[in-house]
Amino acid sequence: MRSTTTGCQITILGKEYTVACPPEKNDELIAAASYLDKNMREIQQSGAVLGTERVAVMAALNIAHDLLSLRQETGLTLEMESRIKALRRNIEEALDGQAEMEL
């Protein structure tokens, strides 16, 4: 995963996406993409879920569950929540762009 002048390039399940991201947030986006990729690969390798879209939904549910559990245990700050929301928007935009390209 690398950063370019036009955005941040990430790879999830072997597919590359370019996501618009302020340069100072590139490392955070790359870390989030790496975390998502790892979760999706684990789900995919388990063989329990077929199809990239279903793998993505299961990974999203797992990550959301982890987030909610962590929030209850430690209490996330508003700043952390807004950063997570921003990263989620960036990922959704990348996935939407990829879906449009596949049509």
Residue pairs with C-beta under 8 A, 6 or more apart in sequence:
1 8
1 9
1 10
1 11
1 30
1 33
1 34
2 9
3 9
3 23
3 26
3 30
4 18
6 18
7 18
7 19
7 20
7 21
8 18
8 19
8 20
8 21
8 25
8 26
8 29
8 30
9 16
9 17
9 18
9 19
10 16
10 17
10 18
10 19
10 29
10 30
10 33
10 94
11 17
11 33
11 37
12 33
12 36
12 37
12 40
13 37
13 40
13 41
13 44
13 52
13 55
15 98
17 33
17 94
17 95
17 97
17 98
18 94
18 97
19 29
19 90
19 91
19 93
19 94
20 90
20 93
21 29
21 90
25 86
28 83
28 87
29 87
29 90
32 87
32 91
33 91
35 63
36 59
36 63
36 91
39 59
39 62
39 63
40 55
40 56
40 59
43 49
43 55
43 58
43 59
43 62
44 55
49 55
49 58
56 95
67 76
67 84
70 76
76 84
